[in-house]
Amino acid sequence: MIYTSRFSNPELKTGKYTAVRISVGSPRWKVGYDISGAISELMPKGIFGKYETKAVFEVQYRKRLECIGVEYIRKLIAGYESLGRDVVLLCYEDVRKGESDWCHRTIFTDWWREKTGEVIPELPDPSPVKGVRKAKKADDPQTTLF
């Protein structure tokens, strides 16, 4: 199985996965698990931070993916699958916050599904989502004070 995720996902520390970097840079902190390698072809090199909107970035990134092609990407990923564990393609972004949160890995998985019919899900992440507050219940005394 192939997944995508962020470097900070604590699930990766279980040792059940082959972690593969697809970000332009490497984490500067100790992640607590081994990163088995990198697939530079999936990195947004040369376009990362260059475009102001998702739409323009997506056009450029998809052009790159088209040039590389499904079969070559499949071979690159298969090399990591041969290690015998599920593969997780990693970058930094936490995309669990909603529609406005995206990164190149979400664009890649959409492109991959369109080209192959195969879904690459996001690896479940048990950590709380930062910046998202839980909705208060109507009977919560804190909501009736004012």
C-alpha positions in Angstrom: 0.0 0.0 0.0 1.1 3.6 -0.7 0.2 6.5 1.5 1.1 10.2 1.8 1.7 12.0 5.1 3.7 14.7 6.9 7.0 14.2 8.6 5.4 15.0 12.0 2.8 12.2 11.9 3.5 10.1 15.1 2.1 6.9 13.3 5.4 6.8 11.4 7.3 6.0 14.6 5.6 2.6 14.8 8.2 1.2 12.3 5.4 -0.3 10.1 6.3 1.9 7.1 8.9 2.7 4.6 9.2 6.5 4.8 10.2 8.3 1.6 10.8 12.0 1.3 9.2 13.9 -1.6 9.9 17.4 -0.1 12.6 19.7 -1.4 14.3 19.8 2.0 14.8 17.3 4.8 13.5 17.8 8.3 15.9 19.7 10.6 14.6 17.9 13.6 14.9 14.3 14.8 11.8 12.6 13.3 12.1 9.4 15.4 12.0 7.0 12.5 14.2 6.2 9.5 13.7 7.9 6.2 14.6 5.3 3.6 15.2 7.6 0.8 13.8 10.3 -1.5 12.1 10.5 -4.8 13.4 13.8 -6.3 11.1 13.5 -9.3 8.1 14.1 -7.0 9.6 17.1 -5.3 8.4 20.6 -6.4 11.9 21.7 -7.2 12.0 25.0 -9.1 8.3 25.7 -8.5 8.1 25.6 -4.7 7.2 29.0 -3.4 7.4 30.5 -6.9 3.7 30.7 -7.6 1.2 32.6 -5.5 -1.9 30.6 -6.2 -2.7 26.9 -6.0 -4.1 26.9 -9.5 -0.9 28.2 -11.1 1.3 25.9 -8.9 -0.9 22.9 -9.8 -0.5 23.5 -13.6 3.3 23.6 -13.3 3.5 20.6 -11.0 1.1 18.5 -13.2 3.3 19.4 -16.2 6.3 18.0 -14.4 4.3 14.8 -13.5 3.2 14.4 -17.1 6.8 14.6 -18.3 8.0 12.0 -15.8 5.0 9.7 -16.5 3.1 7.1 -14.5 5.3 4.1 -15.4 8.5 5.7 -14.3 7.0 6.9 -11.0 5.5 3.5 -10.5 9.0 2.0 -10.8 10.5 4.5 -8.4 7.8 3.7 -5.8 8.1 -0.1 -6.4 11.8 0.1 -5.4 10.7 1.1 -1.9 7.7 -1.3 -1.9 10.3 -4.1 -2.4 11.5 -3.4 1.2 8.3 -5.2 2.4 6.4 -2.5 4.2 3.8 0.1 3.2 5.4 3.2 1.6 4.6 6.7 2.9 5.5 9.6 0.6 6.4 12.5 3.0 6.5 16.3 3.1 5.9 18.9 5.7 2.3 20.1 5.3 -0.6 19.2 7.6 -3.5 18.9 5.1 -6.1 17.8 7.6 -7.5 21.3 8.2 -9.8 21.5 5.2 -10.1 22.7 1.7 -7.6 25.5 2.0 -4.9 23.2 3.1 -3.1 21.5 0.2 0.4 20.8 -0.9 2.1 19.1 -3.8 1.4 15.6 -2.4 -2.4 16.2 -2.6 -1.9 17.4 -6.2 0.2 14.3 -6.8 -2.4 11.9 -5.4 -5.2 13.6 -7.4 -3.1 13.3 -10.6 -2.2 9.6 -9.8 -5.9 8.7 -9.3 -6.9 10.4 -12.6 -4.2 8.6 -14.5 -4.3 5.2 -12.9 -7.6 4.9 -11.0 -5.6 4.1 -7.9 -6.2 6.0 -4.7 -3.3 6.9 -2.5 -4.8 7.8 0.9 -3.4 10.1 3.5 -1.9 8.0 6.4 -4.1 8.3 9.5 -2.6 10.8 11.9 -3.6 10.5 15.5 -2.3 13.9 16.6 -4.6 16.8 17.1 -5.0 19.2 14.3 -3.3 22.5 15.2 -5.3 25.7 14.6 -8.7 23.9 14.5 -10.9 24.4 17.5 -13.5 21.8 18.5 -17.0 23.0 18.3 -18.6 23.5 21.8 -21.8 21.6 22.6 -24.9 23.6 23.1 -25.2 22.4 26.7 -21.7 23.5 27.6 -21.8 26.0 30.5 -19.1 28.1 28.8 -21.4 28.9 25.9 -24.3 30.2 28.1 -22.3 32.7 30.2 -22.7 35.6 27.8 
